[in-house]
Amino acid sequence: MQVNLYRAKGSTFIAKGDSNHWVVIDSVKQFGGSEAASKPMELVLMALGGCSALDIESLINKMRTPADEFQVQITAERRDKHPKVFTKIHLTFIFKGANLNRTNIEKAVKLSQEKYCSVTAMLSQAVEITYDIQFNPTEK
């Protein structure tokens, strides 16, 4: 796997990986950025959420466990001193729909977090990662 970054202006960079898609990475104006894109640590959390969500979506589809809506909310705490690494990350998986199969969804989330998600596996070596699941069924 390879990723290349190119400076666009000041501390604003564009990056492209093997998937051939561009991503803009930016910083605050105080450090030469344009404040026009996500910061690197935000992208780490997005990668974690994306990895988990893609795993779970695939698993619940294989289990024939539909959810009308599926959302991942992530909160994180960072150290005050440099390097300002994450010290805690919490994911909340939110499922909405009629007749949600809680057992299958809980199994899919657990499999993602404990077996399949590469980003979770990597980050959990350095930071505490916790999660919870919320079910908000819709009325028929």
Buried (B, 14 or more C-beta within 10 A) or exposed (E): EEEEEEEBEEBBBBBBEEEEEEBEBBBEEEEEBBEEBBBEEBBBBBBBBBBBBEBBBEBBEEBEBBBEEBBBEBEBEBEEEEEEEBEEBBBBBBBBBEEBBEEBBBBBBBBBBEEBBEBBBEBBEEBEBEBEBEBEBEEE
